[in-house]
């Protein structure tokens, strides 16, 4: 079974556009990674500082490789200056379609 993931980031006030640009840069590279099924950046309609990634990976091992990839490491270096709160939640798929 595949591994869905939800990652939630709350941008610091005034840093929303910088964070969005940083995140957008990861999408083309990540979509080409082995094991990536889907990788979508979303922005909360009611709280525009909140960014929500919805992802699906073939396995936990693929997610771990992604988390260690150079383009993700570069993003993680910049997170403290742009993000107030972050949470990454790997999920156990119970039933239904794609994440």
Buried (B, 14 or more C-beta within 10 A) or exposed (E): EBBBBBBBBBBBEEBBEBBBEBBEEBEEBBEEBEBBBBBEBEBEEEEEBBBBBBBBBBEEEBBEBBEEBEBBEEBEEEEEEBBEEBEEEBEEEEEEEEB
